[in-house]
């Protein structure tokens, strides 16, 4: 996950980002923090024109994506005034964007970016006129929600359009999904091992697996799903259209013999 703090100078980006880095590290996460001032020192880019800023933001994104592929949680705190660059990153990977702002007079007000473009969708609004504790409580809650998964359990022998329809019902809502593959004994009804099924699904959703939107795990075979009372999650039924409902893995296996 990339946690991206954007906003004018002195709006609280680095303060909150530093708290988040500490919070994630205490949760045993591998974390990299990319901060605006440190990035300019690293790249020796002190060009504050639009061209210079775009180069700086693009460099921050490239570094973030590289470390994300290595399994790090990335926290970025840069002004990043241009909406198109921030939105393009959301297309490539999972981003939780925090927009920090305040009406209070602060020491860096003279450095405000005149062409700053506020986010318009898929972001968390942080009015830093509130206390740091209040703002950070919002951040922690949003992270909890963003890191939750919708679970699916099945044999997927083989993965077919019906399964994909079901997964996409949650993905198109912006949810993460956890696909649990039942560890079945290989036989006529289950021609693939659980590891083969896992590999097939991960290949199908390779890009989403890379950024953590899709996770696939093998679980022991189950005879039932049980719960006592509501403990913070829902049980959701998705009713497929008739053309999806009629898809049969048995018929697909027979056709592929």
KEKE-3310 file (N, C-alpha, C; in steps of 0.2 Angstrom, whole numbers, plus 5000, padded with zeros to 4 digits):
npx = (5004:5002:5003:4998:5002:4996:4996:4996:5012:5017:5005:5004:5008:5020:5022:5011:5013:5025:5021:5013:5022:5029:5019:5016:5028:5028:5019:5025:5028:5037:5044:5045:5049:5045:5049:5046:5056:5068:5068:5071:5084:5090:5089:5094:5086:5080:5071:5057:5048:5033:5037:5049:5043:5035:5044:5050:5039:5036:5047:5047:5035:5040:5050:5043:5034:5044:5049:5038:5036:5045:5040:5038:5028:5023:5026:5022:5025:5023:5021:5015:5007:4999:4985:4983:4994:4994:4982:4985:4994:4985:4979:4989:4992:4988:4982:4981:4975:4979:4972:4979:4975:4972:4965:4972:4984:5001:5019:5025:5017:5020:5026:5016:5009:5004:4997:4991:4981:4967:4962:4948:4941:4941:4949:4955:4950:4958:4957:4968:4967:4962:4966:4982:4980:4967:4966:4975:4968:4958:4966:4971:4959:4954:4965:4963:4950:4954:4963:4956:4948:4938:4932:4933:4928:4932:4934:4938:4940:4940:4946:4933:4922:4911:4916:4925:4916:4910:4921:4924:4913:4916:4928:4926:4919:4929:4935:4946:4951:4951:4955:4952:4958:4952:4960:4960:4959:4967:4957:4945:4935:4942:4954:4965:4979:4979:4989:4992:4980:4980:4991:4986:4976:4983:4991:4981:4976:4987:4993:4985:4987:5001:5000:4993:4979:4973:4973:4979:4976:4979:4968:4964:4953:4935:4920:4910:4904:4905:4898:4896:4891:4888:4904:4910:4911:4903:4891:4889:4878:4880:4870:4870:4868:4857:4865:4877:4875:4872:4884:4895:4907:4909:4905:4914:4926:4923:4923:4936:4943)
npy = (4994:5011:5026:5041:5058:5073:5091:5109:5117:5116:5111:5100:5088:5080:5079:5071:5060:5055:5050:5040:5032:5027:5021:5010:5003:4999:4989:4979:4981:4983:4998:5012:5029:5043:5059:5076:5086:5079:5071:5080:5084:5072:5070:5082:5091:5106:5114:5123:5126:5122:5111:5107:5102:5092:5083:5080:5074:5063:5056:5053:5044:5034:5029:5025:5015:5005:5001:4996:4985:4977:4973:4983:4994:5010:5027:5043:5060:5074:5089:5088:5095:5092:5086:5076:5069:5063:5055:5047:5038:5031:5023:5014:5007:5002:5015:5026:5041:5056:5071:5085:5100:5117:5132:5140:5152:5148:5145:5142:5149:5158:5150:5144:5134:5141:5135:5124:5109:5103:5087:5077:5066:5049:5051:5055:5067:5079:5090:5099:5109:5104:5094:5084:5072:5069:5070:5059:5048:5047:5044:5031:5024:5024:5017:5004:5001:5001:4990:4979:4963:4955:4939:4924:4907:4892:4878:4880:4873:4871:4889:4900:4910:4912:4912:4923:4934:4935:4938:4950:4958:4963:4969:4979:4988:4993:4986:4975:4958:4941:4926:4910:4894:4878:4864:4850:4833:4826:4821:4814:4824:4835:4839:4847:4851:4860:4869:4871:4877:4889:4895:4897:4906:4917:4920:4924:4936:4944:4957:4964:4956:4959:4972:4970:4970:4958:4943:4926:4911:4895:4884:4872:4858:4861:4857:4865:4882:4892:4903:4913:4926:4943:4950:4961:4959:4956:4944:4941:4939:4937:4938:4930:4935:4926:4920:4918:4911:4898:4893:4879:4870:4857:4854:4861:4855:4842:4846:4849:4837)
npz = (5000:4996:5005:5003:5007:5003:5000:5004:5009:5026:5030:5038:5033:5034:5048:5051:5043:5048:5060:5056:5050:5061:5068:5059:5059:5072:5070:5065:5051:5036:5031:5021:5020:5010:5009:5005:5006:5009:4997:4987:4991:4989:4975:4970:4964:4963:4957:4956:4947:4937:4928:4935:4947:4943:4938:4950:4957:4949:4951:4965:4964:4956:4964:4975:4970:4966:4979:4984:4977:4982:4994:5004:5014:5009:5013:5009:5009:5001:4993:4980:4969:4957:4950:4940:4940:4953:4952:4941:4947:4956:4947:4944:4956:4973:4982:4996:4998:5007:5010:5016:5025:5030:5038:5046:5050:5046:5047:5035:5025:5016:5006:4999:4986:4971:4960:4965:4965:4971:4978:4970:4971:4979:4991:5007:5018:5028:5040:5047:5056:5067:5081:5082:5087:5084:5070:5067:5072:5063:5052:5056:5057:5043:5037:5043:5037:5023:5023:5024:5019:5007:5008:4999:4996:4989:4976:4963:4951:4935:4937:4932:4921:4930:4943:4941:4938:4951:4959:4954:4957:4969:4968:4959:4967:4974:4984:4992:4989:4996:4991:4995:4993:4993:5000:4991:4988:4974:4961:4950:4950:4955:4947:4948:4959:4975:4975:4961:4957:4965:4959:4946:4948:4954:4943:4934:4940:4941:4941:4951:4962:4964:4969:4980:4981:4978:4986:4987:4995:5002:5010:5023:5018:5020:5029:5033:5036:5050:5063:5077:5082:5076:5073:5068:5054:5038:5031:5014:5001:4984:4970:4955:4937:4925:4915:4920:4931:4926:4922:4923:4931:4931:4918:4910:4914:4908:4894:4892:4892)
capx = (5000:5006:5000:5001:5000:4997:4993:5001:5017:5014:4998:5004:5009:5026:5020:5006:5017:5030:5017:5011:5028:5030:5013:5016:5034:5026:5014:5030:5028:5043:5041:5049:5046:5048:5047:5048:5063:5073:5068:5075:5091:5093:5089:5097:5081:5078:5067:5050:5043:5029:5041:5053:5039:5032:5049:5050:5033:5037:5053:5044:5031:5044:5054:5037:5033:5050:5050:5032:5037:5050:5036:5037:5023:5026:5022:5024:5023:5025:5015:5012:5001:4995:4980:4983:5000:4991:4977:4988:4997:4980:4977:4994:4993:4983:4985:4977:4977:4976:4973:4979:4974:4970:4964:4976:4991:5007:5025:5027:5012:5023:5028:5011:5009:4998:4993:4989:4975:4964:4959:4941:4938:4945:4954:4953:4950:4961:4957:4973:4966:4960:4972:4985:4977:4960:4968:4978:4963:4955:4970:4971:4952:4954:4969:4959:4945:4957:4967:4951:4947:4932:4934:4929:4931:4930:4938:4940:4942:4945:4943:4929:4919:4907:4921:4928:4910:4909:4926:4924:4908:4919:4934:4923:4917:4936:4937:4952:4948:4955:4953:4954:4957:4951:4965:4956:4963:4966:4953:4941:4931:4947:4960:4971:4981:4978:4995:4991:4974:4983:4995:4982:4972:4988:4992:4975:4976:4994:4994:4981:4991:5007:4999:4990:4972:4970:4977:4976:4979:4977:4966:4961:4946:4930:4913:4905:4907:4901:4899:4891:4887:4892:4910:4914:4911:4897:4891:4886:4877:4879:4865:4873:4863:4856:4870:4883:4872:4872:4891:4896:4914:4909:4904:4920:4931:4922:4924:4943:4946)
capy = (5000:5018:5031:5048:5064:5079:5097:5114:5118:5118:5109:5094:5081:5077:5077:5065:5054:5052:5046:5034:5027:5024:5016:5004:4999:4995:4984:4975:4982:4986:5004:5017:5036:5048:5066:5081:5090:5073:5069:5086:5083:5066:5071:5088:5095:5112:5118:5124:5127:5116:5106:5104:5099:5086:5078:5078:5070:5057:5052:5050:5039:5028:5026:5021:5008:5001:4998:4992:4978:4973:4972:4988:4999:5017:5033:5049:5067:5079:5094:5085:5099:5091:5081:5071:5064:5059:5051:5041:5033:5027:5018:5009:5003:5004:5022:5029:5048:5060:5078:5089:5107:5121:5139:5143:5155:5144:5148:5142:5151:5162:5146:5141:5133:5144:5131:5117:5106:5099:5081:5078:5059:5044:5053:5056:5074:5080:5097:5099:5114:5099:5091:5079:5065:5068:5068:5052:5043:5046:5040:5024:5020:5023:5011:4998:4999:5000:4984:4973:4959:4951:4932:4919:4900:4888:4874:4883:4867:4877:4895:4901:4916:4913:4915:4930:4938:4935:4942:4957:4962:4966:4973:4985:4992:4996:4981:4970:4951:4936:4920:4904:4888:4872:4859:4844:4827:4826:4815:4816:4831:4840:4837:4851:4852:4867:4874:4873:4882:4895:4898:4899:4912:4922:4922:4928:4942:4945:4964:4965:4952:4963:4978:4968:4970:4951:4938:4919:4906:4888:4882:4865:4857:4862:4855:4870:4889:4893:4909:4914:4932:4948:4952:4966:4958:4954:4938:4944:4935:4940:4934:4931:4934:4919:4917:4917:4905:4892:4890:4873:4868:4850:4854:4864:4849:4837:4848:4850:4831)
capz = (5000:4996:5009:5000:5010:4999:5003:5004:5014:5033:5032:5043:5029:5037:5055:5051:5039:5053:5065:5052:5049:5068:5069:5054:5061:5078:5068:5061:5044:5033:5029:5018:5020:5005:5011:5000:5007:5008:4990:4983:4993:4986:4968:4969:4960:4967:4952:4959:4942:4936:4925:4940:4952:4940:4938:4957:4959:4946:4954:4971:4962:4954:4970:4979:4966:4967:4985:4985:4974:4987:5000:5009:5015:5007:5016:5005:5011:4997:4991:4974:4967:4951:4951:4935:4942:4958:4949:4937:4952:4958:4942:4944:4962:4978:4985:5001:4998:5012:5009:5023:5024:5036:5037:5051:5048:5048:5046:5028:5021:5010:5001:4996:4978:4968:4956:4968:4963:4977:4975:4969:4972:4982:4995:5014:5020:5035:5042:5052:5062:5072:5085:5079:5089:5080:5063:5067:5073:5056:5048:5058:5055:5036:5036:5045:5032:5017:5023:5025:5013:5006:5007:4995:4997:4983:4974:4957:4947:4935:4938:4926:4921:4935:4948:4940:4939:4958:4962:4951:4960:4975:4965:4956:4973:4977:4989:4992:4990:4998:4988:4999:4989:4997:4998:4990:4986:4967:4958:4943:4951:4957:4943:4950:4966:4977:4973:4954:4957:4968:4954:4940:4950:4954:4936:4931:4943:4943:4943:4957:4967:4965:4973:4987:4980:4978:4989:4986:5000:5002:5017:5023:5016:5025:5028:5035:5039:5056:5066:5083:5082:5072:5076:5064:5047:5035:5026:5009:4995:4977:4965:4948:4932:4923:4910:4925:4936:4922:4921:4927:4931:4928:4910:4908:4914:4903:4888:4891:4892)
cpx = (5004:5001:5002:4998:5001:4994:4999:5006:5014:5007:4998:5006:5015:5025:5016:5010:5022:5027:5015:5016:5029:5025:5014:5022:5032:5022:5018:5030:5035:5041:5047:5045:5049:5045:5050:5055:5069:5074:5072:5082:5094:5094:5092:5092:5078:5074:5060:5046:5038:5033:5046:5049:5036:5038:5050:5045:5034:5042:5050:5039:5035:5048:5049:5035:5038:5050:5043:5032:5041:5046:5036:5030:5026:5022:5026:5021:5026:5019:5011:5006:4996:4991:4981:4989:4997:4986:4980:4991:4991:4978:4982:4994:4987:4986:4979:4979:4974:4978:4973:4979:4971:4969:4968:4982:4997:5013:5027:5021:5014:5025:5022:5011:5003:4993:4991:4982:4972:4962:4951:4938:4943:4950:4951:4955:4953:4962:4962:4973:4964:4967:4975:4982:4971:4962:4971:4973:4959:4959:4970:4964:4952:4959:4966:4954:4949:4961:4962:4950:4940:4934:4929:4932:4928:4936:4942:4944:4938:4942:4939:4926:4914:4911:4923:4922:4910:4915:4926:4918:4911:4924:4931:4920:4924:4938:4943:4948:4953:4952:4956:4952:4957:4956:4962:4961:4962:4963:4950:4938:4936:4953:4966:4973:4980:4983:4994:4985:4976:4987:4991:4978:4977:4990:4987:4974:4982:4995:4991:4985:4997:5006:4995:4982:4969:4975:4974:4980:4976:4974:4964:4954:4941:4924:4908:4908:4902:4903:4894:4887:4891:4898:4914:4914:4904:4897:4886:4885:4876:4875:4867:4867:4863:4862:4876:4881:4873:4879:4892:4904:4914:4909:4911:4926:4930:4924:4932:4946:4948)
cpy = (5006:5023:5038:5054:5070:5085:5103:5114:5120:5116:5102:5088:5077:5075:5071:5059:5051:5048:5040:5029:5023:5019:5010:5000:4996:4989:4979:4975:4985:4992:5009:5024:5040:5055:5071:5084:5085:5071:5074:5085:5077:5067:5077:5092:5100:5117:5118:5126:5121:5110:5102:5100:5092:5081:5075:5073:5063:5053:5049:5044:5033:5025:5022:5015:5003:4997:4994:4985:4974:4972:4977:4992:5006:5022:5039:5055:5072:5083:5091:5089:5097:5085:5075:5066:5060:5053:5045:5036:5028:5021:5012:5004:5005:5010:5024:5036:5052:5067:5082:5097:5111:5128:5143:5146:5150:5147:5147:5144:5155:5157:5142:5140:5136:5140:5124:5115:5101:5092:5081:5071:5054:5047:5054:5064:5075:5087:5097:5105:5110:5097:5086:5072:5064:5066:5061:5047:5042:5042:5032:5020:5019:5017:5005:4996:4997:4993:4978:4970:4956:4944:4928:4912:4896:4883:4876:4878:4867:4883:4897:4908:4917:4916:4922:4935:4940:4940:4949:4961:4966:4971:4979:4990:4995:4991:4977:4963:4946:4929:4914:4898:4882:4867:4852:4839:4827:4820:4818:4823:4836:4838:4841:4851:4859:4872:4876:4878:4889:4899:4901:4906:4918:4925:4926:4935:4945:4953:4966:4961:4956:4968:4976:4968:4963:4947:4931:4915:4900:4887:4875:4864:4858:4859:4860:4877:4891:4900:4910:4920:4937:4950:4957:4965:4955:4947:4941:4939:4939:4935:4935:4931:4927:4916:4915:4911:4898:4889:4885:4871:4861:4849:4856:4858:4844:4839:4848:4843:4829)
cpz = (5000:5000:5007:5004:5005:5002:5003:5010:5021:5034:5036:5039:5033:5044:5055:5048:5044:5058:5062:5051:5056:5069:5065:5057:5067:5076:5064:5054:5042:5029:5026:5018:5015:5007:5006:5000:5006:5001:4986:4985:4989:4978:4965:4964:4964:4963:4954:4953:4941:4933:4931:4945:4949:4940:4945:4959:4956:4949:4961:4969:4960:4960:4974:4976:4967:4973:4987:4982:4978:4994:5006:5009:5014:5010:5012:5008:5006:4994:4985:4971:4961:4951:4946:4937:4948:4956:4945:4942:4955:4953:4942:4950:4967:4982:4990:5001:5004:5010:5015:5021:5030:5034:5042:5048:5050:5045:5038:5023:5015:5004:4997:4988:4975:4964:4959:4967:4968:4974:4975:4971:4975:4986:5002:5016:5027:5036:5048:5057:5068:5076:5081:5081:5085:5073:5062:5068:5067:5052:5049:5056:5047:5034:5037:5039:5025:5017:5024:5018:5013:5004:5003:4996:4992:4981:4967:4953:4940:4937:4931:4927:4927:4942:4947:4941:4947:4961:4960:4954:4966:4973:4962:4961:4976:4983:4987:4992:4992:4995:4992:4995:4994:4995:4997:4987:4978:4965:4952:4944:4953:4953:4945:4957:4968:4975:4965:4954:4960:4962:4948:4942:4951:4947:4933:4934:4945:4945:4950:4963:4969:4970:4979:4986:4980:4981:4988:4991:5000:5009:5017:5020:5021:5024:5030:5037:5044:5059:5072:5083:5078:5076:5071:5056:5045:5031:5020:5003:4989:4972:4958:4943:4929:4919:4914:4929:4932:4921:4926:4926:4929:4921:4907:4908:4909:4896:4886:4891:4885)
residu = (UNK:UNK:UNK:UNK:UNK:UNK:UNK:UNK:UNK:UNK:UNK:UNK:UNK:UNK:UNK:UNK:UNK:UNK:UNK:UNK:UNK:UNK:UNK:UNK:UNK:UNK:UNK:UNK:UNK:UNK:UNK:UNK:UNK:UNK:UNK:UNK:UNK:UNK:UNK:UNK:UNK:UNK:UNK:UNK:UNK:UNK:UNK:UNK:UNK:UNK:UNK:UNK:UNK:UNK:UNK:UNK:UNK:UNK:UNK:UNK:UNK:UNK:UNK:UNK:UNK:UNK:UNK:UNK:UNK:UNK:UNK:UNK:UNK:UNK:UNK:UNK:UNK:UNK:UNK:UNK:UNK:UNK:UNK:UNK:UNK:UNK:UNK:UNK:UNK:UNK:UNK:UNK:UNK:UNK:UNK:UNK:UNK:UNK:UNK:UNK:UNK:UNK:UNK:UNK:UNK:UNK:UNK:UNK:UNK:UNK:UNK:UNK:UNK:UNK:UNK:UNK:UNK:UNK:UNK:UNK:UNK:UNK:UNK:UNK:UNK:UNK:UNK:UNK:UNK:UNK:UNK:UNK:UNK:UNK:UNK:UNK:UNK:UNK:UNK:UNK:UNK:UNK:UNK:UNK:UNK:UNK:UNK:UNK:UNK:UNK:UNK:UNK:UNK:UNK:UNK:UNK:UNK:UNK:UNK:UNK:UNK:UNK:UNK:UNK:UNK:UNK:UNK:UNK:UNK:UNK:UNK:UNK:UNK:UNK:UNK:UNK:UNK:UNK:UNK:UNK:UNK:UNK:UNK:UNK:UNK:UNK:UNK:UNK:UNK:UNK:UNK:UNK:UNK:UNK:UNK:UNK:UNK:UNK:UNK:UNK:UNK:UNK:UNK:UNK:UNK:UNK:UNK:UNK:UNK:UNK:UNK:UNK:UNK:UNK:UNK:UNK:UNK:UNK:UNK:UNK:UNK:UNK:UNK:UNK:UNK:UNK:UNK:UNK:UNK:UNK:UNK:UNK:UNK:UNK:UNK:UNK:UNK:UNK:UNK:UNK:UNK:UNK:UNK:UNK:UNK:UNK:UNK:UNK:UNK:UNK:UNK:UNK:UNK:UNK:UNK:UNK:UNK)
# end
